[in-house]
Amino acid sequence: MTQILCQHALNDGTAIDYAGVGQEVWRRLSTASSSAAWSFYRDNIEEEFHGTRGRASASPTSTANRSALDALFQTPSAHDDEA
């Protein structure tokens, strides 16, 4: 059985990592409606797995993707108008 590291990022920038979450639990969480997801998380992840608190951080891939999107949608500079 494949196990997943589930990271729950909080608004204050901290995160809780839950190791060993199975694919079925993750699938059910990720497909739950937004109104049911919090309840599912509390009942099936928070209560069943040991969480390790840390800091939420962006992966290098997501940071690179964000930079590419920012470059794509940047406001044209004055030099662009002269062409």
ChimeraX attribute file (.defattr): number of C-alpha atoms within 10 A of each C-alpha:
attribute: neighborCount
match mode: 1-to-1
recipient: residues
	/A:1	7
	/A:2	8
	/A:3	13
	/A:4	15
	/A:5	12
	/A:6	16
	/A:7	16
	/A:8	15
	/A:9	16
	/A:10	11
	/A:11	7
	/A:12	8
	/A:13	10
	/A:14	13
	/A:15	18
	/A:16	18
	/A:17	19
	/A:18	19
	/A:19	16
	/A:20	14
	/A:21	18
	/A:22	14
	/A:23	13
	/A:24	13
	/A:25	15
	/A:26	18
	/A:27	10
	/A:28	14
	/A:29	19
	/A:30	13
	/A:31	10
	/A:32	15
	/A:33	11
	/A:34	10
	/A:35	8
	/A:36	11
	/A:37	15
	/A:38	13
	/A:39	14
	/A:40	17
	/A:41	19
	/A:42	11
	/A:43	11
	/A:44	16
	/A:45	19
	/A:46	15
	/A:47	10
	/A:48	12
	/A:49	13
	/A:50	13
	/A:51	17
	/A:52	11
	/A:53	14
	/A:54	13
	/A:55	13
	/A:56	17
	/A:57	12
	/A:58	10
	/A:59	9
	/A:60	9
	/A:61	9
	/A:62	11
	/A:63	12
	/A:64	12
	/A:65	12
	/A:66	13
	/A:67	11
	/A:68	12
	/A:69	11
	/A:70	11
	/A:71	10
	/A:72	9
	/A:73	8
	/A:74	9
	/A:75	9
	/A:76	8
	/A:77	8
	/A:78	8
	/A:79	7
	/A:80	8
	/A:81	7
	/A:82	6
	/A:83	5
